[in-house]
Amino acid sequence: MIKLYNTITRTKEELVPRNNKKIQMFVCGPTVYDYVHIGNARTFVFFDVVAKYLRYRGYEVDYIQNITDIDNKIIERAQKENADPLEYAKKYTEIFKQDMEALGVTSPEYKNATDHIPEVITQVKTLLDKGNAYVIEGDGIYFDLSTFPDYGKLSGRTASMADDAVSRIDDSDKKRNRGDFALWKFSQDGDPSWPAPVGAGRPGWHIEDTAITEKYFGPQYDIHGGGQDLIFPHHEAEVTQQCAAANIKPKDFVKYWMHVAFVTNKERKMSKSLGNFEMAYELLKKYPKEVLRFYLLSGYYRSPLDLSDKILQQSEAGIRRIYEFVQKASLANGNGEESIEERIKETRQKFFDAMDDDFNAPQAFASVFGLIREINPALTADSLDKNSVKKAKEFLNEVDTMLGIIPSKLEKIPDEVLELVEKREKLREEKNWAEADKIRAQIEEMGYRVDDTIYGPLVTRR
């Protein structure tokens, strides 16, 4: 039984799709005016794993992700660079997809906002016809929050809260209510716009998502995901406009809402506005994708994840530990008599139990490392029987299919260096620090350094 935390009910609930084993999942994608930072990447990698895990468990997952390729931020950035906004967005859309491919994110089907203008216009017209929206001449069409008493069911906010006006494009002083948000912005000089019966213009930020999901999923579907910062105002606005348009209650729109916490840099949320971000493509130059995926999954997704060189080093050590174990397993002859099939079966169950419990990847990792610690000596001594070696490899292949954390190749560390590292580890276990330090010095003389991490020693070139 898979359980997940539902933001709208604030409880863990059993996953019961609307249509048997079919799951419709939508995740908010990027606004393409710059490179994605590692905080954005956490959300996209996490939901990539969610989709792959659910598919592995036998669910048929229809996973789409939008790309906001028309927005105030895009227009402003393009104007600064004297570029056409739509071409500018197209450039960063391709860069985003390249970054995702480099991170091993392969599960979503991407949908551009500008490819769904007819659907946006239809939904705006519906809200106007139902009396949920109004026109501000020379500005745009806004949702009237006074017509929707269920506002705030997702975020817990109310229409009277002072900061309900916070949004990207909803700052008109002619709004009826402080929290009213833009559905459609009328054409302005130099801005991209599309002809429409409601007046030429472009979509508001929130409306593109519900226009896209209604086209492919209908007005109700299973899972909506995104970053924690999107709960308000973005996702609250989605709930409001879709429920008003389709005449449904918030609990009947999306069955499960899932939100990923921030990546923090020195305990502050990482964001472009704060200037404390690390771009994903820059980190990909320094670390293999598997290390970054491991890092992004190493913290429980609903808790903040700190970014530091030390934590990235630990992730690198963890990946190398798994990689070396896989290499040993591939070279093992299986000529021994020791059987560990039962232990592998127990570990596999622990792994699935952890992932079934709200996709708890850190606990799943712990089960894998527990197995590695326990059977590594037998694998090194080649004392395992053939079936045990086979089952160990099969289990790790399963893990990689779902999580994408085992590299096909890493830089080879010389055997003599690895032997010294193992010798040093034994001395450290015996608390023979002086002799362990001598071994470290030997390793450094050979052109390598060793750093101690929670996953074991990390060996790198000096």
N, C-alpha and C positions, 0 to 999 in steps of 0.2 A: 504494500500500500504506500503510495507516494503522498507525502504531505507537503504543503507549501504555505508560506506566510502570506496572507491576503491583506493588503494595505487597507482596503475599504472596511473590512470587519475587524482588523487588528488582532487576528487569531490565526493559528495554523489550521488548515483545513485539508481534508482528503481531496486529492485530485480526482474529480469525476467530470470528464468532458461532457459537453452537451450532446454529442453524437457518438456514443460508443467509444471506440478507440481513436477517433479523429479529433485532432486538436488544432484550432485556429489561433495563432499567436502573432501579435503585432508588437513591435518595439520601436520607440521613437529613435530615429537616426539623427545625423548631424545637420547643422546648418553650414553649408559649404562655402565659407568665406576665408578659411585658413586651414592649416594642418590640424589634425586631431591630436589632442594631448593624451597622456597616459591615463588621465581620469576618465575621459570619454571611452578610451579603449577598455577600461575595466568593465563597463556596461556591455559593450559589444562582445567581448570575449566570454563574459559570464553567460549571456543568452545564447551564444554559439554552443556552449557546453550544455545548457538546458535543452536546446533543440536536439543535439546529438545524443544526449542521454535518453530523452524520451523516445526518440526513434529506436535506439538500441533496445529499449524496454518494450518495443512492439507497438508504439503509438504511431499513427500517421500524422505527422506534424506539417501543417501548412504555415510557414513562417515568413512574414513579410516585414520589411523595414522601410520606412519612408526616408527620403532625402529632401530636405528643405532647400530648394535651389532658387527660391525667390523670397526675399525678406529685407527688412530695413538694413540689417548689418551688411548684407551682400551689396546692396545698392551703395551704401556709404563707402565701403572699402573699395568697390570698383571705381567710384567717382574719384577717390583719392589717387588711384593709380591710372586714371584716365582710360578706363577699360569699359567695354560693354558688360553690364551686370550679368546677363544670361551666359555670355561666353566665359566670364570670370567664374561663375558658378560651375559651368561645365568643366573647366580646368580643375577646380578643387574637388569636384565629384569624382573625377578619374583618379586624382591623388588619394582620396579617401579609400576608394576601392582597392588601389594598389597597397595601401597601408594595411587594410584588412586582410588581404591575401597574404601579405608578408607575416601577419600575426596568426595565420592559420584559420581565420574566420571564413568559413565556407558555407554555412547553413542558410543564411537569409536570402530572400529574393528582394531586390531593391526596387522601390517605386519612387520616381521623381514627382514632386508636387506639380511641376509645370506640365506634366503629362496627364494631369487629372483636373484641368480647369473646368471642363463641362460638368463634372461631378460636384465640384465646389460651387459652381453657379446654381446648380439644381438645389443643393442643400440650403444655400443662402436664400433663394427664392421661396423655398418651403417655409423657412423661419419667418420671412416677411409675411407670407400669406397667412400664417398661423397667428400673427400678432406678437411674436417673440422678438422681433427685430424692428429697428427704425433707421431712418436715413438722416444723416447730418450733411446738409448740402455742402459740396466742395470738399468733403472729408471722406466719408465712407458710410458703411452700414454696420450698425452695432447691435449686439445682443442686449436685450432689456432684462436685467436680472430680476426686476420686480415681477416678471411673469413666470418665474421658475422658483417656487418655494423650496424645492429640494436642493438648492445650491449649497455646497459645502459638505456633502455627504462623504466625499473622498478625503479631503484635506482637514476637515473639522473647522473650517473657517466660516464666517458669515458674510453676507453682502455688505454689512455695515462696518466691517473692520477697516481701519484707516488705510492699511497697506494693501487692500484688495485692488487698488488701482495699479499696482505694480505689474507691468508687462512691457513688452518691447515696443508695441505700436499703438497703444491704447491711451494716449495722453491728451485726448481732446478735452477742452474745457466746456464743450457743449453737450457732453454726455448727460443722460438723464440720471444715472446712478454712478457713484464713484467707481464701482467695480465692473461696469459694462465693458465688454471687450469687442474689438473689431472683427467682423466677419469678412468684410470686403473693403478695400481701400480704393477710392476713385483715382483715376489717372491723373498724374502730376507730370509737369514738363520733364522730359528726359528719363522718366521711370518706365520700366517695362509694363505693358498693360495688355489686356485682352478684351475684345468686345463682349458685351453681355446685355441682356434685357434690363438688368438692374442698373446699368451704367458701366461704361468701360473702366477697367481697373485691374486689381490683382488680389489674390487671397490674403486674408489675415493669417496670422501664424497658426492659430489653433484649428481652423476649419479644414486645412488640408488633410489632417490625420483622419478625421471622421469621414471626410469625403472618400478617402482611399479605402478605409476599412469597410465602409458601407458597400462600396462597389464589389469588393472581393469576398467579404464575409457576411454581408447583411448588417442589420442594426444591432445584432447581438453576437458575441463570440467568447472565446474561452479565456485567453491570457493577454494582458497588456503589460508590457514592461518598459522600463526606462530608468534614468538616473533619479536619485532622490530629489534633486532640485527641480524636477519637472512636476512633482505632485501638485504644487501651486505655483503659478496660476494655470499652467498648460493643461495638465490632465483634468483639473477641476473644470476648466472650460470645455474640454472634450465631452465630459460627462453631461454638462449642462446643455450644450447644443445638440448632441445626438439624442439625448432623452427627450428634449423638447420636440425635435423634428419627428421622432418616431413614436412619441407618446408612450414612453416606457419609463419605469422607475430606475434609478441609478444601480440598484443591485441586479437588475435584469439586463444591463448594457454589457458590461464585461464581468465575467464570473470571478476572475482572479486578477488582482493588480499586484505586480511585483516591482520593487524598487531597489536599486543598487546604491549603496552609500558612497561617499566621496573618497577619492584618493587625497590624502593630506600631505602637505609639505611644511614641515615644522609646525604641525598641529593646526594648520589653516587649510581650508578647502582649496584645492588646486583649481585655478580658473584663469582664463585669458585676461579678464578684467583686473585681477590682482597681480598679474605678471609673474606668478610663481609656478608656472607650469613647465613640464618637460614634454616635448613633442614625442609622439610614438615613434616617428621615423628616425629621430636622433638616437633614441634608446636602442632601436633595432640595428643601428650601426655598431653598437657596443656589445650587444647580447644576442644570442640566438633566440628565435621566436619562442622556443620551448621554455627558455628561462623566463621570458616575460609572461608567458601564459601561466607558468607555475607561480610566479610572483603575484599576478593578478587574482589567482584562485587561492592563494595561500592564506588569505583572511576570509572569514565568513562574510558573505556578500552584503549583509545588512549592517555591518560594522565598518567604520572608517578604516582605511588601509594607508599606513604611512609609507612614504617613499624616501629611501635613503640608500647610499652606496652599500651600507652594511646589510640591509635587507635584500638587496639585489644580489649581493655576494652569497648570502645564505641560499637564495633560490638557485643560483648557479651551482652551488655545492650539492643541493638536493637533486638537481637534474643530472649532474655528473655521477652521483651515487647510483641513481636508477639506471643510467646508461651503462655504467661499468658492470652492474649486476646483469643486465640484458646481454652484454657481450660475453660475460662468463657463461651464462646459460647457453648461448649459441655455440660456444666452444666445448662445452661439457660433453663427454662421451656417454655419460649415464651408465657407466660400468659398475657402479657401486650397488649396494644392497639396501641402502637406507631409503625408506619411503616417507614422504611428507605430504602425500595427497590429502590427508585429512586436514592438515594445517593450512594448506592452500585453499581448501574448500571453506574453512572457517574464516580465512582472511577475505575471500571473495564475498562471503555473506556480510562481513563487517563493512566492506567497501560499499555494497549496495544499500545496506541499512543506513549508512551515513548519507549517501546521495538521495535516498528516499526521504530522509528527514530534512526537507527544505534545502536540498542541494548543498549539503554541508561538505564542501570539498576539503577543508582542512582536516576534518575527521577521516575522510576517505584517504587522504595522503598518509595520515598516521597509520592506518591499517597496512598500507603498502610498505612503509618504512619498517614497521614492526616485523613483517615477513622477511624483508631483506636482512635485517639485523640477525634474525634467528637462523636463517638457512645459508647465509653467506659463507660461513666457515666450511659447511659441507659441500657447497658448490665449488669453493676454492680447492678443496681436497678431492673433488670429483668422486665423492662417496655416495651420491644420490643414484637411485635407479632411473632407468630411461623414462618411465611414465611420470615420475616426479619432475624431472627436467622439462618434459613436454608440457605438463600441467602448469608449471611456473611460467613458461613462455606464453602459453595460451592466455593466462590471466593477465599478464602485463600487456599483451596485445589488446585485450578487452579494454583495459584502462586507457591505453593510448587512443583507441577508437573513439572513446567518449571525451577524453580530456585533451588529447593532442599535446602531450608533454614529453614524449620520448624522442630525442633526436636520432636521425639516421646516421649521423656522423659527428664526432667531436675531435678536437685536436688530440692526437695521441700523446700520452704522457709515457716516457720511457719506463720499462718494467723495473729497472733498478731504482728509479725514483719512487715508484709505487711501493716497492718492497721496503724502502726506508720509511715511507709514510706509515705503512702498517706496523713496522717495528716501533716507530715513535708513538703510535696510538696505544700499543700494548704497554709501553713504558709510562704513558700518561695514566692509563688505567691502574697501574701499580703505584701511581703517585711518585714515580722516579723522575722528578722534574729536571734535575741536572742532566741526566743522560738524554732525556727527551730534547733538551735544548741543544745538546751536541749534535743530535740527529738533524734537528732543524738547520743548524749551521752547515752540515754536510749537504743538505738539500739545496740550500742557497748557493753554495759553492758550485753546484751543478747547473746553476742558472734558473732555478725554480724557487718559488716561495710557497709557503703553506699557511693558510688562514683557518682558524678553528671556528666552525659554525655549529648551529643546532642540528644540522644534518650530517655532521662529520667534517673532516678536513677538506678544504678546497685547495687544489694544487694548480698554480698558474705559472706562466713564464714571468721572470722578473723584468 
